[in-house]
């Protein structure tokens, strides 16, 4: 009788060993977000806003179980248009995405790039954040008012550094500041860098009088005291920091930057949908919500087609501003 009682148990055990377990949502399969071999391109140097956004998004997506083993890589050059050209050349590649933002919109114009954002596939806008005005801890400027007074006297003697080329957010913000302060934008000594990482070294080294960039890129340096935050360009102050807004400092300027995700052209509907779904699920994850809080980013999510229409409006806005600046 003993062999007969063991037979059902052995059969059940064999079935358990031979039949794979059901996939769970942590595999990314149930939600339809897992894209094996996904690569995330950053079109500027390590340490910049696009880089931080891409690496944060990749880690959060993996921690949330939406996708596995995303490769993040940098392809800097020409304000992000080298990366954009690469993206456009990868037609039909549903396993490639690119982190980008307002800086690439401007760089397309100023570099007369052969590829434009209209040639790529819009996936989603993710974040929005104010720019900040920073100086190194050894700077003589303790307040934005002190800096502004000297800037008005002799704009050319105070070089301002930004992590984007002409037309990008770190260029547009000081130009708008100058115009509001009664300074001719063409007299501003703007020094462009290929991303916030390169800019940081120049600000800390005193190669520019002040820098304009995103809070998320320099929060650690501000909190450690290596950088002094003088002002923010957004509507409200940044929680936890005493620096005033530009309006509080007497300039009628409100400016924010944004970042999003693009993909190559020529994707199938299923490839495009999967990328959009991945970003949508990422946006709803607790990991991403914590990253928004930590980096001072605002949720500015816009999916696919709506994001594409937004890009078209931004392109026109940047073109108008550049024309006014004589660029």
C-alpha positions as CSV (number, residue, x, y, z in Angstrom):
1,X,0.0,0.0,0.0
2,X,2.9,2.4,0.7
3,X,3.9,2.8,-3.0
4,X,0.4,3.6,-3.9
5,X,0.1,6.4,-1.3
6,X,3.4,7.9,-2.5
7,X,2.4,8.0,-6.1
8,X,0.1,11.1,-6.0
9,X,2.7,13.0,-4.0
10,X,5.5,12.1,-6.4
11,X,3.3,13.1,-9.4
12,X,2.5,16.5,-7.8
13,X,6.2,17.1,-7.0
14,X,7.2,16.3,-10.6
15,X,4.6,18.7,-11.9
16,X,5.9,21.4,-9.6
17,X,9.5,20.9,-10.8
18,X,8.6,20.7,-14.5
19,X,6.1,23.5,-14.8
20,X,7.6,27.0,-14.4
21,X,6.1,29.2,-11.7
22,X,3.6,31.9,-12.8
23,X,5.2,35.3,-13.5
24,X,4.4,38.0,-11.0
25,X,4.1,41.7,-11.4
26,X,7.7,42.1,-10.1
27,X,8.9,40.6,-13.4
28,X,7.4,43.4,-15.4
29,X,5.6,40.9,-17.5
30,X,2.1,41.3,-16.1
31,X,2.2,45.0,-16.5
32,X,3.7,44.7,-20.0
33,X,6.7,47.0,-19.1
34,X,9.7,44.7,-19.3
35,X,11.8,45.4,-22.4
36,X,14.8,43.0,-22.4
37,X,18.0,44.8,-23.6
38,X,16.6,48.3,-23.1
39,X,19.3,51.0,-23.4
40,X,18.9,54.6,-22.1
41,X,21.1,57.2,-23.8
42,X,22.2,60.4,-22.1
43,X,23.1,63.0,-24.7
44,X,25.5,64.9,-22.4
45,X,28.3,64.2,-19.9
46,X,28.0,62.3,-16.6
47,X,26.7,64.4,-13.7
48,X,24.3,66.6,-15.7
49,X,20.5,66.8,-15.5
50,X,19.8,64.4,-18.3
51,X,22.3,61.9,-16.7
52,X,20.8,62.2,-13.3
53,X,17.3,61.8,-14.6
54,X,18.1,58.8,-16.7
55,X,20.1,56.9,-14.0
56,X,17.4,57.7,-11.4
57,X,14.6,56.6,-13.7
58,X,16.5,53.4,-14.6
59,X,17.2,52.5,-11.0
60,X,13.6,53.3,-9.9
61,X,12.1,51.2,-12.7
62,X,14.3,48.2,-11.8
63,X,13.6,48.6,-8.0
64,X,9.9,48.7,-8.8
65,X,10.2,45.5,-10.8
66,X,9.1,47.1,-14.1
67,X,12.1,46.2,-16.1
68,X,15.5,44.6,-15.6
69,X,19.1,45.5,-16.4
70,X,18.7,48.8,-18.2
71,X,22.0,50.0,-19.7
72,X,22.5,53.8,-19.3
73,X,25.2,55.2,-21.5
74,X,26.5,58.7,-22.3
75,X,26.9,60.1,-25.8
76,X,27.7,63.8,-25.4
77,X,28.3,66.5,-28.0
78,X,26.8,69.7,-29.5
79,X,24.3,70.3,-26.7
80,X,22.7,66.9,-27.1
81,X,22.3,66.9,-30.9
82,X,24.9,64.3,-31.4
83,X,22.8,61.9,-29.3
84,X,19.7,63.0,-31.1
85,X,21.2,62.2,-34.5
86,X,22.1,58.8,-33.1
87,X,18.6,58.3,-31.9
88,X,17.1,59.2,-35.2
89,X,19.5,56.9,-37.1
90,X,18.3,53.9,-35.0
91,X,15.0,53.8,-36.8
92,X,12.7,51.0,-35.6
93,X,14.8,50.2,-32.5
94,X,12.2,49.7,-29.8
95,X,15.0,49.0,-27.2
96,X,16.5,52.4,-27.2
97,X,15.4,55.6,-25.4
98,X,17.0,59.0,-24.8
99,X,16.8,61.3,-21.8
100,X,16.5,65.0,-22.9
101,X,14.9,68.3,-22.2
102,X,14.7,72.0,-23.1
103,X,18.4,72.2,-23.8
104,X,18.1,69.9,-26.8
105,X,15.3,72.0,-28.3
106,X,17.6,75.0,-28.3
107,X,20.7,73.1,-29.4
108,X,18.8,71.9,-32.5
109,X,18.4,75.6,-33.6
110,X,21.8,77.0,-32.6
111,X,23.8,74.0,-34.0
112,X,21.6,73.8,-37.2
113,X,21.3,70.1,-36.4
114,X,20.4,67.8,-39.3
115,X,17.9,65.9,-37.1
116,X,15.1,67.5,-35.1
117,X,12.9,66.3,-32.3
118,X,10.1,66.0,-34.8
119,X,12.1,63.2,-36.4
120,X,11.9,61.1,-33.3
121,X,9.1,59.5,-31.3
122,X,7.9,61.3,-28.1
123,X,7.5,58.9,-25.2
124,X,6.7,61.2,-22.3
125,X,7.5,64.4,-20.5
126,X,8.5,63.5,-16.9
127,X,9.6,66.4,-14.7
128,X,9.8,70.1,-14.3
129,X,12.0,72.1,-12.0
130,X,13.3,75.6,-11.5
131,X,16.8,76.7,-12.3
132,X,19.0,78.0,-9.6
133,X,21.7,80.7,-9.3
134,X,24.8,79.4,-7.4
135,X,28.2,80.6,-6.5
136,X,31.1,78.7,-4.8
137,X,31.5,79.0,-1.0
138,X,34.5,81.3,-1.5
139,X,32.6,83.8,-3.5
140,X,32.3,87.3,-2.2
141,X,28.6,87.3,-3.0
142,X,26.4,86.3,0.0
143,X,23.1,87.4,-1.5
144,X,21.5,87.7,-5.0
145,X,21.1,91.4,-4.5
146,X,24.9,91.8,-4.2
147,X,25.5,89.8,-7.3
148,X,22.8,91.7,-9.2
149,X,24.2,95.1,-8.3
150,X,27.6,94.2,-9.8
151,X,26.1,92.5,-12.8
152,X,24.2,95.6,-13.6
153,X,27.3,97.8,-13.4
154,X,29.4,95.7,-15.7
155,X,27.7,92.6,-17.2
156,X,30.7,91.5,-19.3
157,X,33.0,91.3,-16.2
158,X,30.8,88.6,-14.5
159,X,30.8,85.5,-16.7
160,X,27.8,83.2,-16.1
161,X,28.1,79.5,-16.7
162,X,25.3,77.2,-17.8
163,X,25.1,73.5,-18.6
164,X,23.5,74.0,-22.0
165,X,24.2,75.7,-25.3
166,X,22.4,78.8,-26.5
167,X,18.7,78.2,-26.5
168,X,18.9,75.8,-23.6
169,X,17.4,76.4,-20.1
170,X,20.7,77.5,-18.5
171,X,21.1,80.0,-21.3
172,X,17.5,81.3,-21.5
173,X,17.2,81.8,-17.7
174,X,20.1,84.3,-17.3
175,X,19.1,86.1,-20.5
176,X,15.6,86.6,-19.2
177,X,17.1,87.6,-15.8
178,X,19.3,90.2,-17.6
179,X,16.4,91.6,-19.6
180,X,14.3,92.0,-16.5
181,X,17.2,93.7,-14.7
182,X,17.7,96.2,-17.5
183,X,20.8,94.5,-18.9
184,X,21.1,94.1,-22.6
185,X,21.1,90.3,-23.1
186,X,23.8,90.6,-25.8
187,X,26.1,92.1,-23.2
188,X,25.9,89.0,-21.0
189,X,29.1,87.0,-20.9
190,X,27.5,83.5,-21.1
191,X,29.9,80.5,-21.0
192,X,28.2,77.2,-22.2
193,X,29.2,73.8,-20.9
194,X,28.1,70.4,-22.0
195,X,26.0,69.5,-19.0
196,X,25.9,70.2,-15.3
197,X,28.9,68.0,-14.6
198,X,31.3,70.2,-16.6
199,X,29.7,73.4,-15.3
200,X,30.1,72.3,-11.7
201,X,33.9,72.1,-12.0
202,X,34.0,75.6,-13.4
203,X,31.8,77.1,-10.7
204,X,33.8,75.4,-7.9
205,X,37.0,76.5,-9.6
206,X,36.0,80.1,-9.9
207,X,36.1,80.1,-13.7
208,X,32.7,81.8,-13.8
209,X,31.3,84.3,-11.4
210,X,28.1,82.4,-11.0
211,X,26.3,79.3,-12.5
212,X,22.8,78.6,-13.5
213,X,21.5,75.0,-13.5
214,X,18.9,72.7,-12.0
215,X,18.5,72.1,-8.3
216,X,18.6,68.3,-8.6
217,X,22.1,68.5,-10.1
218,X,23.7,70.5,-7.3
219,X,21.6,69.7,-4.2
220,X,24.4,67.7,-2.6
221,X,27.0,70.4,-3.1
222,X,24.6,73.1,-1.7
223,X,23.7,71.0,1.3
224,X,27.4,70.3,2.0
225,X,28.3,74.0,1.7
226,X,30.5,73.7,-1.4
227,X,28.0,75.9,-3.3
228,X,25.9,78.8,-2.1
229,X,22.3,79.1,-3.4
230,X,21.4,82.7,-4.1
231,X,18.1,82.5,-6.0
232,X,15.6,80.2,-7.7
233,X,13.8,80.9,-11.0
234,X,10.5,79.2,-10.2
235,X,7.3,80.5,-8.8
236,X,8.0,79.4,-5.2
237,X,11.0,79.0,-3.0
238,X,12.6,75.5,-2.8
239,X,11.5,73.8,0.5
240,X,14.4,73.7,2.9
241,X,16.4,76.5,1.4
242,X,16.2,80.2,2.3
243,X,17.1,81.5,-1.2
244,X,14.4,83.9,-2.7
245,X,12.7,83.6,-6.0
246,X,13.7,86.0,-8.7
247,X,10.4,87.9,-8.2
248,X,11.1,88.2,-4.5
249,X,14.6,89.6,-5.5
250,X,13.0,92.2,-7.7
251,X,13.1,90.6,-11.1
252,X,9.8,89.9,-13.0
253,X,11.0,86.5,-14.1
254,X,9.5,83.0,-13.6
255,X,11.2,80.2,-15.4
256,X,11.2,76.4,-15.2
257,X,13.1,73.6,-17.1
258,X,11.6,70.2,-18.0
259,X,12.9,66.8,-19.0
260,X,11.4,63.9,-20.9
261,X,12.1,60.7,-22.9
262,X,12.3,60.2,-26.6
263,X,12.6,57.1,-28.8
264,X,13.7,56.4,-32.4
265,X,11.4,56.9,-35.3
266,X,9.6,54.1,-37.0
267,X,8.5,52.1,-34.0
268,X,5.7,49.6,-34.2
269,X,2.6,50.4,-32.3
270,X,3.4,47.7,-29.7
271,X,6.9,49.0,-29.2
272,X,5.8,52.5,-28.7
273,X,3.0,51.4,-26.4
274,X,5.3,49.4,-24.2
275,X,7.7,52.3,-23.8
276,X,4.9,54.6,-22.9
277,X,3.5,52.1,-20.4
278,X,6.9,51.7,-18.8
279,X,7.2,55.4,-18.2
280,X,3.6,55.6,-17.0
281,X,4.1,52.8,-14.5
282,X,7.4,54.3,-13.4
283,X,5.6,57.6,-12.7
284,X,3.2,55.9,-10.4
285,X,5.8,54.0,-8.4
286,X,6.7,54.9,-4.8
287,X,10.4,54.8,-5.8
288,X,9.9,57.6,-8.4
289,X,7.7,59.7,-6.1
290,X,10.5,59.6,-3.6
291,X,13.1,60.6,-6.2
292,X,10.8,63.6,-7.2
293,X,10.8,64.7,-3.5
294,X,14.6,64.2,-3.1
295,X,15.6,66.0,-6.2
296,X,13.2,68.9,-6.0
297,X,11.5,67.8,-9.2
298,X,7.8,68.5,-10.0
299,X,5.7,65.9,-11.7
300,X,5.1,67.2,-15.2
301,X,4.0,64.0,-16.9
302,X,2.6,64.2,-20.4
303,X,2.2,61.0,-22.4
304,X,3.1,60.4,-26.1
305,X,0.9,62.5,-28.4
306,X,0.3,65.3,-25.8
307,X,4.1,65.4,-25.2
308,X,4.6,65.7,-29.0
309,X,2.3,68.7,-29.2
310,X,4.1,70.3,-26.3
311,X,7.5,69.8,-28.0
312,X,6.2,71.6,-31.1
313,X,5.1,74.6,-29.0
314,X,8.4,74.6,-27.1
315,X,10.3,74.6,-30.4
316,X,8.4,77.7,-31.6
317,X,8.9,79.4,-28.3
318,X,12.7,78.8,-28.3
319,X,13.0,79.9,-31.9
320,X,11.2,83.2,-31.0
321,X,13.5,83.9,-28.0
322,X,16.6,83.2,-30.0
323,X,15.5,85.5,-32.8
324,X,15.0,88.3,-30.2
325,X,18.5,87.6,-28.9
326,X,19.9,87.8,-32.4
327,X,21.0,84.2,-32.4
